[in-house]
Amino acid sequence: MKNNSFRFLWIGQSLANFGDVFYIVGLISTLYSVSESVFYLALLPFINTFGRFLSGFISPVLFNKYKLKTLLVGSQIGKTIVLLGLASWVSLQSIPSIWVLIVFILVIAFLDGWAMPATGAMLPRVVDKQEIVKANSFVSVIDQTIQLGGWALGGIIVALIGGKYVIWVTFCLFVVSSIMISRIVDSTPFHVKDENANLGGVLKGSWKIIWNSSLFRSLHVVFFIEAIANVVWIAAIIYVFVSEVLEKSESWWGYINTTFFIGLLIGGVFCSKYFSIVERHLKKIMIATSFGVSIITFMYGLNSVAWMALVFSVLFGIVEQVKSIAYDTYIQLEATPEELPKLYGAQSALISLTFGLSSLMMGAIAEIFGVRYVFLLAGFLLASAAIYLTVNKNCFPENYQDVSDD
């Protein structure tokens, strides 16, 4: 992975991810100081998800017309310009309008929506095929490190300089990120598709790629099921579980979140260190980890001992990370360079919409039947996804140990 373009990709994206965390922390501080309302704080992640869904939904059209690097650079520069406007506006206003802040959040989320699928599609273009598992693992470790430490670091910076100035820090990170991403060299040939193709036809074409491949179709059925099930790990449901089932203070909510991210880190490091083993047993690992997350979720829901909840949280993070890397490896190695960004765009839209709607559904179930039953339902859904993968296992290659650069 000693490739300059890969370095520019992961460094640029890491700076952007740090900026995204800092910007949200700064906005939370600013929003709360203006409104003193928990409702508006809860509205922030909803607006963020909604903006990314809209962007992910139309991303196949963009991937049809523009180079991948153009979209990556355009997304980051666009976010940088909008954030400059946000930082300037917040600095000039003594009491910023909440609704103007929400518009800024929506625009930045929309611009960010195609960056994630574009990054995922760019990765196999800038590393050798034999190193895709290792590269995915490395990027996952970096990303989870940022998620684990970024919020704490962002909170410290907010406490030291205030939410408004943290947004300026994010602007600086975005500027450097834009420079890094612009230096990526993508030699993959690109041809503009039919410019007269209508939106419906392009979107339909993206989903046809999924439907016409038994491997892609099987994975996206699993993504849909898992997007519903994984809602149980959102902050609100974990918070209620800690309070009602574990009967602990809110500090344990933080412990569980932290151990979950530590588990993700361990899983990423494992795949990075033992990538050749993962390649040799990719199908077996994918199926085993799919059953693993189901079993751990069941056990978590049945458990009422606080320290065991931490153990299950770490285990879930480890197994979930290995499973996700296996999924990504299959997609990146089976899709053509032309198909890959469209696949990731469709996947992003599917997961965002499903996850958002499922949050409401799982919240209602937790309210009516109790939070423990939500975890049991999630365990059942994850088990059904694992069984589905097992039934359709023949459409997945055994391994990619012998894959070559050609």
N, C-alpha and C positions, 0 to 999 in steps of 0.2 A: 504493500500500500504506500510505497515511497513515490507518490505521484503528486506533483504540484497542484493539479486540478482538484484531486481529492482533498488535499490540505486546504485549499481555498474554499471548497464546498463545506467541509465540516467546521472550519474556523468561522467562516462567514455565517453559517447557520447557527452556530453556538452563540455568537455575539447577538444575533437576532433573537434567539430564544431567551438569553439573559435579558435583553431589552424588553421582550414581551412580558416577562415576569415582573421586572421593575416597573414597567408602565402600568400594569394592573395594580400592583401594590400602591403606587403613587395615586392612581385614580380612586382606589378604595378609600385612601386617606382623605383625598380631596372631596369625594362624594359624601363621605360621612360627615366631614366638617361643615359641608353646605346643608345637607338634608337631615342629618342625625336619624336616618331611617334605614332600618334593616331591609325594607322592601326594595329600595333602590340598589342596595348592595347585592341582593339576590337577582335583581334585574340585569346586572352587569354580565354575569356568565351566560345568561339567556340570550342577551343581545349579541354577545361574542359568538356563541354557537350558531345563532340564526344567520349572522353575517357570513360565517364560514360555510354554512349550508348553501346559501344562495350562490356563493362563489364556486363551491365545489360542484354545484348542479350545472352551471354553465361552462365549467372549465373544459369539457371536451371540445366545445366550440373554439376556445382560445388555443388549445393544443392542436387543433386542425389548421389554424391560420398562422401561428407564430412559432418560432424556434423555442425550444425548452429554455435555453439560457436567456433569451429575450424576456420570457415570462418571469423567470426567477429574478433577474435584475430589475425588471419593471415593477414587480411586486415590492421588492425591498426599497427601491428608490421612491415609489409611490407612498409606501408607509412612512418613509423618512420625511417626505414633504408634508404629508398630512400631520405627522407628529410635531413637526416644526410649527405648523399652524395651531395645533392644540396647546403646545407649550407656551407659545406667544400669547394666545388668547387667555389661558388660565393665569398667566403672570400679570396681565393687564387688568383683569377683573378682580375686584375685591370679593364679590360673591358670584362665582360663575353660575350660569344657568344650567340646571340639571339636564334639560332636554337637549341643549347644545352639546354637552358632554356626551350624551347618549348617541347623538348623530356622529360625532367623531369616533366613538367606539365602534359603531356599525361600519363606518367606512374603512377603518383600519382592519377590522375583522374580515371584511369583504376582500380587501387587497391581499390579506394573508391566506385566504381560503384556497387559492391555487398554488401557493408556495409549497405547502406540504406534499401534495401529490407530485409536483414538479421536482422537488428534492429527492423523493423516493425513486422517481424515474431517472434522475440524473446519475445517481450513485453507480448503477451497473455500467454506465458509459465511461466512468473515470477510474475504474479499477478492473483488474484482470478477473475473468470469470471464476478462476480458482479461489479468489480472495473475497467473494461476495459475502459468504457467511461471516468471515472475519471482519469485513468492513461494516456489515449490518450490526454486528455485536459491538464493535468499537463505537459507532455512532450512537447506539442505544445506551451504552455506558456513559458517554458524554452527556447525552440528553437527560438521563436520570440523575446524574450528578448535579446538573443545572436545576432540575426540578427539586431535588433534595435540599441543595444549599441556596438556591436563588431566592426563595421566599424568605428564609431567615436573614440572608444578607440584605435583601430589599427592605425588610422591616427595620433592620438596624440603620440603613441609610435614611429611610423616612424619618426615623426618630432623631437622627443627627441633623438633617438639613431640611426636612419637610417634604410633603408629597409633590408640591409644584416643581421643586428643583430635581426630584427624582425623574420627572418626565424629561427634563433637560439632559440628565445623564443617559436616559434611554435614547434620546435623539443622537447623542454622540456615538453610542454603540451602533445605532442604525447606520450612521454615516460610514463608519469603518467596515461594517458588514456589507454595505453596498459596494464598497471598493473591492473587498475580497471576492465577492460573488462575481463581479464583473471581470475578474482575471481568470475565471474558469475557461478552459479550452474544451469545447465539445465538437469533435470531428465527425459526429454521426450525420450522414446526409439528411437533408430535410427538403421536402417539396410541399408547397402550399396546396392544400386540397381544394376541391371545388368551392370557390368563394360564393357561389350563388346557392349553395346548399342551405336549406332552411334549418332553423334551430331544432325543430322536432326531428328532422332526418338525421342530424348529427348526433343528437342525444340517443336516438334509437339505435344508431350505428354503434355507439359505445356499449350499450347494453347487449347488443347482438354479439359483440366480442365475448362477453361473459357467457351468454346463453349457449353459443355454439361450441364452447370448450367445456368438456365434462369436468376438467380440473378447476377452471375458473368458476364454473357454475357451482360446484360443490363447495369451494372455499367461500363464495359470497353467501350461500345459504347459511353456512356456519357463522360468517361475520354478522349476519342479520340476527341470528339466535343469540350470539354472544353479546351483541350490542344491547339487547334487552336485559340479559342476565347481569352484565357488568355494571348496571345502574346501582346495584346494591353497595358498590364501593364509593359512591359519591359521598361528599362530606356530610350532607344532611342525614342520610340514613345511618352512617357510622356513628354520628353524634348521638342519635336516638338509641342505637344499640348499646353504646357505652353507658348511657344514662339509665335505660330501662332494664337491660339484660345483665350487663356487667356490674351495674350499680356503682360506677366510679365517677370521679369528677371529670370535668371537660379536658383536663390535662392528658387523660388517657386517650382522648380523641387524637391529640397530637402525637402520642406515642405510637398509636396504630398506623397513622399516616406515615410516620417516619420509618417504621419497620417495613411497611409495604414498599417504600422506595428503596430501602436497603436491600430487600429481596430482589427487586428489579435490577439493581446494580450487580448483585452476586450472579444472577442469571446471565446478564450481559458479559461479565468477566469470564464466566465459565465457557460460554460459546466462543468468546474471543480466544481463550487459551487452548480450548480443545476443539477448534473449528473442524479439524480433519475427522474427528469422531462424529461430530454432528453431520457432516457431509455423507459419511459412510452409512449412517443409520437415520437419515432424515425422515423417512416415512414413519418408522417405528417411534422415533422421538416425537413427531407431531401427534400421532394417535395417543401415545402414552401420556403426554402432557395435557392433551384435551380431557382425558379421563381424570388426570391428576387435579386440574383446577376444579372439576366437578366435585370430587371427593373432599377436597379441602374446604370448598364452600359449604357443603353439607355439614362437615364437622364444625366449621365456624358457627353456623347457625344453631347447632345443637349445644354448643359450649356456653358455659356461663362463668368460667374461671378466667379472670383478667389476664394473668400471665400466659395462659394457653392461647388467648386471642392474639397476643403478640407473636407467638410461635407460628400460628396458622397464617398470620398476616405476612410474615417473612417467607414462609413456604409458598404462599399463593404468588407473591411477587416473583420468586425464583422461577416457578413453573410457568407462570404467565409470560415472562420474558423469553424463555427458551421457546415456548410455543409460538409467540409472535415472530421471532426471528426465523423459525421454520416456515411459517406462512409467507413471510416476505421473500425468503429465498426461492420458494416455488414460483411465486409471481414474477420475480425479477428474472429468473432463468428461463421460464416458459413463454413469457410475453416478448414480442418483437419490440424494438425501440419505438416504433410508431404506436403500438398498442398500449405500452406501459403507462404513459401519462394519462391516457383516457381511462384505463383501468383504475388507477389511483384516484382520479377525479370522481368517477362513479362510486367507488368505494367510500370516499370521504363524504359524499352527499348522502349515501345510504346510511352510514353509521351515525352521522350528525342528526339526521331526521329521526331515525329509530331511537337513538339515545335520548334525544330531547322529549319525544312523546312518551317513551318508557319511564322517564323520570317522574312524569305526572302519574302514570299508571302504578308504578311501584310505591310511590308516596301514598296513593289512595289505599293500596292493599295494606301497607304498613299501618295506616291510620285505622283501618277497619278490623284487621285480623291480628295485628301486632308485628313488630319489626322482625322477630325471629322467623316468621313464616315467609317473609320476603327472601331471606337467605336460603331457605329450604326450596322455595320455588326456583330461585336462581340456580341452585345445585341441580335440580331436575332438568332445567333448560340446558345447562352445560353438558349434562350427561346425554341428553338427546342429540346435542351437536356432536359429541364424541362418537356416539353410535352411528350417526349419519356418516361421519368420516370413515368409520370402520367398514360400513357397508359399501362405500364408494372408493375404497382404498386402491382398487386396481387402476384408477385413472391417474394415480400419482407415481412418478418414477421412484425407484427404491432409493437412489442416491445420485450425487453428482461428483463422485470421487474422481471419475476419469474425464471430466469435462475439459475441453481444450479452449484455447484462445480464439480459435477460428469460429 
